[in-house]
Amino acid sequence: MSPVFPAAEYEARLATLRATLRAKDLDAAIVHTPENVCYLSGHATPGYYTYQCLIVTADGEAALLMRETETVNATETTYFQRITGYPDRADPVRATAELLAEVAPGARAVGVEARSWFLPPEPFLRLSALLEGSGARLTHIDDALAAARLIKSPAEIEQIRAAARSTNEGMAAAAAAAVPGAGERTVAAAAFAGLIASGSEYFGMEPFVASGPRAGTIHASWSDRVIGENEAVLLEMSATCGRYNAPLMHTVWTGTLTGEAAAMATACADARDAALAEVKPGGSPAAAHAACKAAIADAGLAHTYRKRSGYSVGIAFAPDWGEGHLLSLGENEERLFAPGMVVHVVPTLRVAGSAGIGLSATVLITESGHEVLTACEDGPQR
């Protein structure tokens, strides 16, 4: 598989990181998070569950380190000349320190990630001890890496558009299959087929299918349950193209919703629209969340809403398809929306053991407002 982007795209990203290193008086950075490694180098493999890292120096060197058997993968997905593999018998933490000594001899200040899911405490502490033992001062660079990924380039946006088209196809297939008498497994199979046939690669997270009272439980995947008459089926999924994602949550039903489920459906649509009205350049994610919550409260359903109202999306590997650690639509978010950001606005109302309704949109913030990328026409009007 060839690299997703031209070499110039990755060179620009590395140049931005190197400028950050120089500004922070750092000699090099060691990057472990799979999404950040992919963003800076193009390297993408399902084998990221084993130790891998990317070393970038302030003066122009860059090297990938990974399990020896993965080096073929890296050769195909990156433009890197320096790809080092360690045998399974080796200590990859020590191999990291040795590679750093080769590409940045005498490094006295090194940037590291302190919040990477894929560098657990034990190897993080050992790596820190090795680097500090060689005289290096460590600085956490998580925020700088996150800031670089938040605004998407035109090339990245094209990958997200491709993912959105595939998501829409998968959602349409699942929605058409979600009829009374059908099993949730059948609906999930339709989603998988629609996503994969329309261009998706392996997902950051599998589709969710929950019907009737099961939809009141967050992150409920498919089960053996058969869909009944006059009940909602909550669906959520994201295709992945070039490791870029574009999620969509949607709810469908055949027949008539009654009681709290019917009220939740109306309130959820109003909440999504209220949040979207705030998604524009200079707009506040916190204000979008507040507008979403206000619409739900106005319907007397505040007790059904217990989460943020959205999050950034872009590159992702399992176990997630989002970039919520980069930006979330929540009370504490202080950054403002800017052109080139892509966010998933996703109000979901749930009552445990009763019902769940969710209606979302992945949107691109443009110079004048926003553009909705994910949608499904098959749904509440049925």
N, C-alpha and C positions, 0 to 999 in steps of 0.2 A: 504494500500500500504506500503510495507516494505521499509526501507531506501535503497537508490540507491547504497551506498557503504558499505563495512565492517566498523565496529566501528573504526578500526585502522586508516582508512583514515581520518575520522573526528578528531580523537585524535591528529594526526600529524598536522592538520591545526590549531587546537586550541593551540597546543604547540608552533607553530610558532608565533601566535598572542601573547601568553603570554610572549614569549621571547622579542617581540617588546615592550610590556607594561613595562617589567622590564628595558629594555634599555632606555626607555623614562621616567623612574621613575613614572609610572602611576599605580594606584592601581586597576583600572578596565576600561573597555570599554563598551559603550552602542552602539549597532549596529542596525540601522533601515532599511537600504536598503535591499529589498527582496532578491536580488542576493547574498549579503554578508551574510545575515541570512541563506540562503540555503547552501551556500558554507561551512559555519562553523558548521552548525547543521544538515543539510538535510531537514529542515522544508520547505515544498513547498505546497502552497495552492492558488487557484484563489482568495481567500479572503484577499489577501495582501493589498487590497484597504482600509481595516480598520487598525487601529493602531496596530503594533506589534513591538517587539524589542527583542534583545538578549543581555544579560549582561554576560561578561566574566571577571573574576578577574585574577590578576597576580599570585595569589597563588593557583589556581586550581578550583575555583567555576565557574559554568556556569548555567544560568537560562533563560528560554524563557518566555516572557509575551505576551499574545494575548487575543483577544476577547474570552470569556468563551466558546462559541459554537465551536471555532476552536481548542480547546485543544485535542479533539479526533483525529483530523487530525495530530497534532504534535506528539501525542503518537505513531501513526502508522509510521510516516516518519522519526523519530529521535530515538536516543538511550538515550535521556535526561531523567533524573529522576525528575528534577525540572522544571515543566511546570505549569505556573500560569495563570489562566484565570480571566479576569475582567468582571463583568456584564455590560450590555449595559447602565445601569444607572450611571456607575462609570466614573470617570475622569482618563483616561489611563496615562496621564502625571504624575499625582500625584501617581498613582499605580507604575510607573517606579521608581520614587524617593524612594518610600517605599520599593520596592523590592531590589534596590541597597543598601539601608541601612541594609537590612537583610543579603545579601550575601557578602557585603564589608563594614561592620560597621566601621565608622570613616574614610571612604575614603577621602583623601585630594587632589587627582589628578585623574581626570577621562578623558578618551578619548571619543570623540563624533564625529559623522559625521556632517560636515557642508554643504555637497553638496548632501544629500539624497533627491531624488524627493518625497519621501513618508514621510518626516518630514517637513511640510510647516513652514513658518516663525513664525506663532502664537504659535504652540506647541513647536517649537524649543526654542523660547524666554522664554516661561513659564518654560520649563524643565531647561534651563540654569539658570534662576533665582532661581529655587528651589535648584539646586545643589550648586550654588554659595552661596545661603543663608545658606546652611549647612556647608559652609567653604571649599568647593571643588574648586580646580583650574581646568579649562577645557582646553583640548588640542585637536586640530583637527587631526584625524587619517585617513582621507580619502585616502591619498597617500599610507600609509602602507598597508591598506586593498587591494588597487588596485594592488600593487606590488606583493602581495601574490598570487593573482589570475592569473597573467599574464602567468606564466609558468605552463602548465598543467601536472598533474601526469599521469602515464600510465593508471590508472583507468579512469581518466577524458577523456583521448584520446579515449578510447574504447567507451565511451558514444557519443563522437563527431563522431566517425566512424559510429556508429549506426544511428545517425541523418543524416549523409551524405548519407548513403544508402537509407534512406527514402526520403530525398530531391531528390535524383536522380530518384527515382521511381515516385514521384509526378511531377517532371519536364518532364519526358518522357511521362507521361499520358497527361499533359497539351499541350505539343508540338504536340502530335499526334492528339489532338482535335482541334488545331488552324489552321483550313483550311478555304478557302473562303466559305462564306455562313453560317458558324457557328457563334453563338453569343458569346460575351465575357463571358457571364454568363455560357455558356456550358463549356468553357475552364476552368473557375474558379472551376466549379463543378468537372471537371476531376482532377484538381490539388488537391482539398480537398480529393477526394476519394483515389487518389494515395498515398497521404501523410499519411492519417489515416490508410488505409488498410495495409500499409507497416511498421507501428509501431510508428508513431508520436503521441504524446500527444497534449494537447492544445498549440497553438503557441505563440511565443513572438510577432509576427506580422503576419497578414494574407497575403496570396499571392497577388501579383500585376499582373494584366492582362491589357495591353493597346495596342490597334491595331491602325495602320495607324497614322494619325496626333495626336491622343490622347497620343501616346508614347512620344511626345515631352514635356509632363508635368511630372515632377518628382512625384513619389509616387501615380500614378494613379491606382486606383483599378478598378475592372470590372464594366461594364455598360451594357446598353441594345444594344450597338453598334454591328452591324454585320460585320464580317471581309470581306474585299473586295479582289479582285484579285491584285496580284503584290504589296502587301504591307507587311511591317514587323509587327510582333506581339512581343512585349517586355514582357517577363515573369520574375518574381522574386519571390522566396519563400524560406522558411527554415522550415524543420521538426524540432521537438524538442523531445529529448529523455533524460529522467532523468533531464530535464530542460536545457540540453546542445543543442546547435544549430549549423547548418552548412548550410549557405545560398548559393544560386546559382542564378545568373541572366543570362538569355539566350534569344536570339532573333531567331525567326523562320520566314520563309516566304515560300510561294508556288508561283512559277513563277519567275519573274525577277525584281529585284530592279533597279531603274534608278536614275540618277541625284545625288543630295546630299545624299540621303539615301544609295545608293550603295557605295559612297565614304566613308561614315561614317562606314559602315559595315567592310570594309577593314581596315580602320584606327583603329577601336576599337579592332579588333583581334590583330593587330600589337602592340597596346598600352598594351593590357593585357600581351602579350608575353614579351615585354620589361620590364614591371614591375616585372613579375615573375622571370626574370633573376637576379634580385637584391634581391630576397627573399631567403636568405641563412644565416647560422650562421655568425654573425659579419657584416652582410649587414645592410644597412641603410634604414629605411622606407622612409626618406626624399629623398634618392637617387632613390628608387623605384617609388616614386611619380614623381620625375623629369624626369625619363626615360619614364614614361607613358605620361606625358605632351609633351615631346619632340617628341614622335612618332605621336601624334595627330597634333602638330604644323607642323611637316614635311609634313603632308598631307594637310596643309592649312585649318585645321578645329579647330584651337585653340578657336575660338569663340563659339564652341559648348560644351566646357568643363569648368565647373565652380565649381568643388568640389574636395574633397580629393579622393585618389585612393584606399582606403581600410581601414580596421579596424580590431581589434582583435575580436574574437568570442569565446564564451564559455557559461556560465550560463546566461539565460535571462528570464525575465518576460515581458509581455506587459507593455509599448508600444513599445518595441524594441526587435530585435533579436541579436543585436551586443553589443560589449564592446568598442566602440570608445573612451570612456572616459579613458580606460586603455592604449590604444595605437592606433594611427591613422597613415595611410600612407599620410603624409602631410608635408609641408615645415618646420613646427615648431617642428617636432618630433625629439628629440635628442637621445632617446634610440635606441639600436641596436637589430636586430633580434637574437634570441637565440633558441637552440633546445627546443622543448616542447611548443613553442608559436604556436597558430593557428590564421591565418588571412584570411579575405575575401578580395581578390584583385578584384576590381569592377569598371573598367572604363565604363562610360556611356556617350554617345554623344547625345545631344538633341537640336532640333530646335523647339521652341514653335509653335504649330499649324501646324507642318510639319511632323516631324518624330523623332524617338528615337531608338537608337541601344545600347544594353548593352551585354557584354560577360564577365563572371567572373569565379572565382574559389576560393573555400575555400581550403587552403593549410596548411599542418603541416610542420613546420620547423624541419628538422632532423639534425643529426650530420654532414651529408655531403651535405645537400642542402635542398630540400623540396619535399613533396609528395602531389600531387593533390588529394583531396578527393571528390570534387563535379564536375560533368561534364554531358553533355547531347550530345549524338551522333546525335540526330534528329535536323536538323537546317539549317544553311546557305547553305549547299550543296544541299538542295532540290530545 
